[in-house]
Amino acid sequence: MLKESSVAKLKTLPNDSIKIAVGYPSMFSPPEELLSAFNELKHKWIKKGKSEEVARKKAWDETNFEKQYSNMITSNPELLQKLREIKKISETQDVYLYCYCGKKPCHRFILLDIIKNMKVQE
């Protein structure tokens, strides 16, 4: 089964599960330009008194993060092939995608959606 987690929770995951890092540095990391823009906006909103959660959401929306990241993944045949492999493995084993983000919004949830919606032999 396909699941998600964060670096902070890695030690709590089952030992026999497969753990795949999708945060920096990995082939699934968000592009540096997108991540930098997101972080700059998040910090701007925090400085204006917004909570971290609200600042994350505003920065996510303002950078159009989901669309940009999805386009990066779905336009790359190598990444799509790796995601198909992950999907195939997750049919018989627990597979966790993890990164540094503790909560949504986070690119690992986009990856989960892409994987869940793809056919293994596309």
C-alpha positions as a Python dict, from the first residue, in 0.01 Angstrom:
ca = {
    (1, 'M'): (0, 0, 0),
    (2, 'L'): (118, 349, -84),
    (3, 'K'): (156, 583, 214),
    (4, 'E'): (330, 904, 318),
    (5, 'S'): (536, 1025, 610),
    (6, 'S'): (791, 1281, 715),
    (7, 'V'): (1155, 1262, 821),
    (8, 'A'): (1047, 1327, 1180),
    (9, 'K'): (837, 1008, 1180),
    (10, 'L'): (1080, 774, 1000),
    (11, 'K'): (1174, 581, 1314),
    (12, 'T'): (808, 501, 1379),
    (13, 'L'): (751, 333, 1041),
    (14, 'P'): (748, -46, 1014),
    (15, 'N'): (1096, -190, 962),
    (16, 'D'): (982, -406, 671),
    (17, 'S'): (829, -114, 479),
    (18, 'I'): (1000, 56, 187),
    (19, 'K'): (1087, 418, 251),
    (20, 'I'): (1151, 650, -43),
    (21, 'A'): (1292, 998, 13),
    (22, 'V'): (1123, 1252, -211),
    (23, 'G'): (1262, 1565, -47),
    (24, 'Y'): (1584, 1742, -129),
    (25, 'P'): (1807, 1596, -262),
    (26, 'S'): (1613, 1347, -470),
    (27, 'M'): (1490, 1317, -824),
    (28, 'F'): (1145, 1406, -691),
    (29, 'S'): (1252, 1727, -515),
    (30, 'P'): (1066, 2038, -624),
    (31, 'P'): (1273, 2256, -857),
    (32, 'E'): (1498, 2495, -664),
    (33, 'E'): (1337, 2801, -824),
    (34, 'L'): (987, 2691, -720),
    (35, 'L'): (1095, 2594, -370),
    (36, 'S'): (1279, 2925, -322),
    (37, 'A'): (977, 3127, -436),
    (38, 'F'): (755, 2927, -202),
    (39, 'N'): (986, 2979, 96),
    (40, 'E'): (1026, 3352, 30),
    (41, 'L'): (650, 3402, 20),
    (42, 'K'): (596, 3185, 326),
    (43, 'H'): (847, 3393, 525),
    (44, 'K'): (688, 3714, 397),
    (45, 'W'): (348, 3604, 530),
    (46, 'I'): (494, 3493, 863),
    (47, 'K'): (657, 3837, 901),
    (48, 'K'): (315, 3989, 839),
    (49, 'G'): (183, 3796, 1138),
    (50, 'K'): (26, 3493, 971),
    (51, 'S'): (63, 3153, 1133),
    (52, 'E'): (302, 2905, 974),
    (53, 'E'): (6, 2701, 852),
    (54, 'V'): (-166, 2999, 690),
    (55, 'A'): (164, 3126, 545),
    (56, 'R'): (234, 2784, 387),
    (57, 'K'): (-110, 2775, 227),
    (58, 'K'): (-83, 3131, 93),
    (59, 'A'): (266, 3068, -49),
    (60, 'W'): (146, 2739, -201),
    (61, 'D'): (-141, 2916, -376),
    (62, 'E'): (60, 3222, -484),
    (63, 'T'): (333, 3012, -647),
    (64, 'N'): (78, 2785, -813),
    (65, 'F'): (294, 2513, -658),
    (66, 'E'): (68, 2217, -726),
    (67, 'K'): (31, 2289, -1097),
    (68, 'Q'): (398, 2372, -1150),
    (69, 'Y'): (520, 2066, -960),
    (70, 'S'): (268, 1834, -1129),
    (71, 'N'): (375, 1962, -1470),
    (72, 'M'): (741, 1902, -1383),
    (73, 'I'): (669, 1542, -1286),
    (74, 'T'): (425, 1451, -1562),
    (75, 'S'): (642, 1596, -1839),
    (76, 'N'): (945, 1386, -1739),
    (77, 'P'): (937, 1027, -1875),
    (78, 'E'): (1213, 913, -1639),
    (79, 'L'): (1023, 1034, -1332),
    (80, 'L'): (700, 881, -1456),
    (81, 'Q'): (873, 546, -1504),
    (82, 'K'): (1007, 559, -1147),
    (83, 'L'): (657, 639, -1020),
    (84, 'R'): (518, 338, -1211),
    (85, 'E'): (781, 122, -1044),
    (86, 'I'): (681, 260, -703),
    (87, 'K'): (315, 190, -781),
    (88, 'K'): (394, -169, -880),
    (89, 'I'): (593, -231, -560),
    (90, 'S'): (317, -75, -349),
    (91, 'E'): (74, -339, -472),
    (92, 'T'): (249, -599, -254),
    (93, 'Q'): (441, -397, 8),
    (94, 'D'): (396, -87, 219),
    (95, 'V'): (578, 200, 49),
    (96, 'Y'): (621, 534, 224),
    (97, 'L'): (709, 855, 41),
    (98, 'Y'): (870, 1092, 287),
    (99, 'C'): (1022, 1437, 298),
    (100, 'Y'): (1096, 1714, 548),
    (101, 'C'): (752, 1874, 544),
    (102, 'G'): (547, 1773, 840),
    (103, 'K'): (208, 1848, 693),
    (104, 'K'): (10, 1964, 391),
    (105, 'P'): (59, 2134, 164),
    (106, 'C'): (355, 1927, 48),
    (107, 'H'): (472, 1787, -283),
    (108, 'R'): (464, 1428, -153),
    (109, 'F'): (84, 1444, -156),
    (110, 'I'): (96, 1547, -522),
    (111, 'L'): (320, 1248, -593),
    (112, 'L'): (77, 1020, -410),
    (113, 'D'): (-210, 1146, -625),
    (114, 'I'): (-12, 1106, -946),
    (115, 'I'): (87, 751, -854),
    (116, 'K'): (-261, 650, -742),
    (117, 'N'): (-411, 778, -1067),
    (118, 'M'): (-162, 620, -1305),
    (119, 'K'): (-173, 284, -1471),
    (120, 'V'): (133, 66, -1416),
    (121, 'Q'): (174, 11, -1792),
    (122, 'E'): (103, 359, -1929),
}
